[in-house]
Amino acid sequence: MSRMGWVAYGWKASMISETNSRDTYDWDALVAQSQRPSSEQRFHARDGATLVYRSYGEQASIELILLHGSGYHSAYLSRLATEIAISGIARVWTPDIRGHGSRPQRRGDIDYIDQLEDDLSDFIGLIRSMNPNAAVILGGHSSGGGLAIRFAGGSYKGTADGHLLLAPYLGYTAPTIRPQLSGWATPKRSRIVALNFLNALGILSLNSIRTLEFNLPPRYRTGDETLAYSYRLMTGFNPRNHAADLQALEKPILVLVGMDDETFYAEEFRNVFKAFSPQAQVESIPDLTHFGLVLGEVVPRLVVQWLKRSLL
C-alpha cells in the first residue's frame, strides 16, 4: 500500500468496530495444523542474517514458494504444502518472513521498508542455484499474498514465473476488504499518519515505532506469534498500490478465495483482477473460510491442476 493509502487506513480505522477475533476465526484448526510442520532449515540473507524456511517434497520442475500471513509463521501452511508436494508436480518452500517465527532477530521489525523484498530475492536465488532449470512460482496467503504482489510490482518485477494468491490482502483501499477487519488487526491511527508525513520528508529514523497490533486470543499464544509490527514491517509487508502492483503481474496467476472468508469480500476479487490482471484465473470456493482455504483438501487439488495446465 502507498503511504497515502496508509493515511486513509489510519483515519478509517477509528470507525472499525471492536470485533473479537476469537469469535470469527477457527483458531483451533489453525493451531492444530501448525504443530505438524516440516523441520526448520536456514539460509543467509545478503546482510548476513540467518532466516528460517521449511521445504516439502523433492526437486521438481516447479519450485513453489508460499508466504504466510501476518502475525504468525509458516508452520500453518504445512498441510497445503505437503499435499501439493505429494503430487510430485512441485517442491514447496515456506519461509518464515523476517521478524516472525520462533527465534527472529527482532520480532515484528525489519531494518528498512523494502527488506522483505530483498530477502525474497535472496531466497529465490538460493532455490535457483539448486534447480536452475525449474519454474519458480511465488505465492502467499492473506498478507503473504500481498507481499508476493508487492515483490512483483517492485524492483524485482519478472523474477518469478507465476503467482499463486490465496485470499491475498490487496491493501486497505481495495474493494476486497471488509470494513471491520474481523477484529484481527488494530492500526495505530495517529502514529501511521505522522510517520507517513515524516517518511514523505525523508525522515526514517522513527520507522521502528509500532503501528499495527494483532488480536490472537491468549489461549492460542505459544510465544512464536508476532503480535505487533513496526511501521517499516507493516509497510513492507503489503502492496504499495494494488492497482499498479497488479498491473505488473504479467505471468500466470491463480487467485483462490473462500466464499465464507471472514476478512475479505470474495465476490470482489474477480472484478479487481479483471481490471488490472485480466490473465488471472480467479476462483471463489464455496464453504471455505479465510483459514479453511489453506487447511482443507480442495485447494491443493486446484493448485496442482493449475500448475499442470499453466506451467508444464
Order of alpha helices (4+ residues) and beta strands (2+ residues): alpha-alpha-beta-beta-beta-alpha-beta-alpha-beta-alpha-beta-beta-alpha-beta-beta-alpha-alpha-beta-alpha-beta-alpha-alpha
